[in-house]
Amino acid sequence: MAKTATKKTTKKVVVDLSKKTTSELASELVTTQTDLVEAKRSHAARELVSTARITELRKQIARIKTAMSLRAKEEKK
């Protein structure tokens, strides 16, 4: 069941990203990257409660970059 919930959540995130403008995606990318750096720092200091947070942030960054790439390809056409 966990995989089904993850897929639904992922689809919802992708739909949300497709509705955002390029500038909103860029600002969200910077924010997410900052969060990732902070999570890595917390992990190194053994303060991070959930190490899965690092994986979630990395995947979110990849989703944002993919959405930005798709938008750039559409603009070229």
C-alpha positions in Angstrom: 0.0 0.0 0.0 2.8 2.4 0.7 3.9 2.4 -3.0 0.4 3.4 -4.1 0.3 6.3 -1.8 3.7 7.4 -3.0 2.6 7.3 -6.6 -0.4 9.4 -5.9 1.7 11.9 -4.0 4.2 12.0 -6.8 1.5 12.7 -9.4 0.1 15.4 -7.2 3.5 17.1 -6.9 4.1 16.9 -10.7 0.7 18.4 -11.4 1.5 21.2 -8.9 4.8 21.9 -10.6 3.3 22.1 -14.0 1.0 24.8 -12.9 3.8 27.0 -11.6 5.6 29.7 -13.6 9.3 29.5 -14.5 10.2 32.1 -11.9 8.2 30.2 -9.2 10.0 27.0 -10.1 13.4 28.8 -9.9 12.7 30.2 -6.5 11.4 26.8 -5.3 14.5 25.2 -6.6 16.7 27.6 -4.6 14.7 27.0 -1.5 14.8 23.2 -1.8 18.5 23.2 -2.5 19.0 25.3 0.7 16.9 22.9 2.6 19.0 20.0 1.3 22.2 21.7 2.4 20.7 22.3 5.8 19.5 18.7 6.1 23.0 17.4 5.1 24.5 19.6 7.8 22.1 18.4 10.4 22.8 14.8 9.3 26.6 15.3 9.7 26.0 16.8 13.2 23.7 13.8 14.0 20.7 16.2 14.6 18.6 15.0 11.7 15.6 13.0 12.9 14.7 11.4 9.6 17.4 10.7 7.1 14.7 10.0 4.5 14.3 13.8 4.3 17.5 14.0 2.3 16.2 11.6 -0.3 12.9 13.4 -0.5 14.6 16.7 -1.1 16.9 15.3 -3.8 13.9 13.8 -5.6 12.0 17.1 -5.3 15.0 19.0 -6.8 15.1 16.5 -9.7 11.3 17.0 -10.3 11.7 20.8 -10.3 14.7 20.6 -12.7 12.7 18.2 -15.0 9.7 20.6 -15.0 12.0 23.5 -15.9 13.7 21.5 -18.6 10.4 20.5 -20.2 9.2 24.1 -20.1 12.5 25.3 -21.8 12.0 22.7 -24.5 8.4 23.8 -25.1 9.5 27.5 -25.4 12.1 26.5 -28.0 9.4 25.1 -30.3 
